[in-house]
């Protein structure tokens, strides 16, 4: 498994467009700056402005002469940052460093320049503290979380969906997804999926002549019996009764 890499780096001139398929790249300015183009956005990494290039995103940059940066390569499969923080920063690409994160970057930059062996032994603790400082700066926006959740559910409703997968696709932890769903929708992620399955089944029963087995499959039910139980629980009648009632 790929491990995180950390160090003080300098770049000369302009780099050609490229991507890192297996790791996110966090870039913290130490002196000078760079013009960075990534994930459809363009901005400068300088002063108190940092950037996160998500794994797999094509990017290119042009650094100022003599500029230096702290660069942390975070493996996508095992990052020391939590999912919420990574997804939020990856959406922004460019972001101001909150005071706590700025001080951590300053301290690490000084050690990287003057006592790199000390930083090499403790950078994992530093990365965890930095991730916490960046995560505390701004919680995930419920509207954005729900938009990603809804898109995933509507696209994948015909197959089994776990809360773990929904959280990953929504870009947050399972705990955060549970909290957002209950606060905004009044049900947990599993309850929301069940609501959407029933809604799709009702629409198919009312608007198509599909056999019940095909309706069940399209709405993500294990079989026709599962469909019948869900429709009876939600509508107080069998699927065929519901279909007849909708057609007058």
C-alpha angles and dihedrals in degrees: 000000000000115000128212118268126206135183152126109273138183126197133201122220123315128343124212118247112278142147139223105222097190106038143043115230122219114197120196120183119238100169134348117359148246138229106234130191114193140147092001093307133103129201147125129275103211142118107358094345118105133176139216118205108200119229112275095015115132112237144165134185145186116214127207115250109275094008119149132198140187105232123194118189108204116197109234092221098050113017121169086222120082120250095249093056095045093050094047094048091043090055091051097039090186120052140158116253112243113231095261092051092045092054091048090051092049092050093047092047092053092049093046089055100042109018108021093160091062092050092047090061096048107028094110091060089046091051091050091051091047091050090051092049092050092044093051091053097076131358120226114276111250092217092056092045092051093047091055091044093051093047091052095046095048092048097045103031094117092067135053114283125197126202088239091058093044090052092049092049091047090051097238139096120272089249092053092046091052091050095047094047094048093046097044104027104025092235137071123256093269091050090050091052090050090052091052093047091054092045091053092046091051092049092050092047092050100040106033141044094225115147113258092249090058092046089053092051094046091051093047100252117147093234145336092281091057089051091051092051092049095048092046091049093046102036106021094238142071122274092254092049090050091050093050092046092053092052095049 
